[in-house]
Amino acid sequence: MTIISFRYKRVLLFLLIALIILLAIYNIKWIFKFLYPLNYEEYIGKYSKEYGIDPFLVAAIIRVESKYYKEAKSYKGAKGLMQISPITGKWAAKELGIKNYNEDILYNPEINIKIGCWYLSKLMDQFDNNISVVVAAYNGGSGNVTKWLSNKKYSSDGINLDYIPFKETEQYVDKVLNSYKIYKKLYDYKHFYPEE
């Protein structure tokens, strides 16, 4: 009797494990969508289109910068979804004609994403659409990246970064580029542009 119940338990355990594996495989996309959420698609779509930025890159940056928490604030004072610094926010507000600018406006998801996309477009122009270099500049500063590109220690061709001397920026670039690839696999452009 005990041999039968032991075998019965083993079979049940095996079936349960097989069922869990099948459910995980079936729902793997759902699991990844939980880990890589997509919010504010309307604003991401609107401003990525306006400024010629891949919306999946914007989504990846938001995930890494704030995990889609609109009230996020860094220890350096960057604010909102795309972690816009006060200096960049003030510059963008002037360039974009945003009236009555104050730093708290950076917590507004639409304004934050608009400024973030505008800034990314500036970096894309500056660094010839080299996404990994643009992402490095978004985190480490365009001035630093310009210096690194002109230094053979960091860039052998002056176009790509072979080595990033800031560990935080190096890790940031890896996180954003990995998230970017995953967002492109999980979602399609209809999330951002439903009418097209």
ABEGO torsion letter per residue (X at the ends): XAAAAAAAAAAAAAAAAAAAAAAAAAAAAAAAAAABBBBGAAAAAAAAAAAGBBAAAAAAAAAAAAGGBAABBBAAGBBEAAGBBAAAAAAAAAAAGBBGBBAAAAABAAAAAAAAAAAAAAAAAAAGGBAAAAAAAAAAEAAAAAAAAABAAABAAGABBABBABAAAAAAAAAAAAAAAAAAAABBAAAABAAX
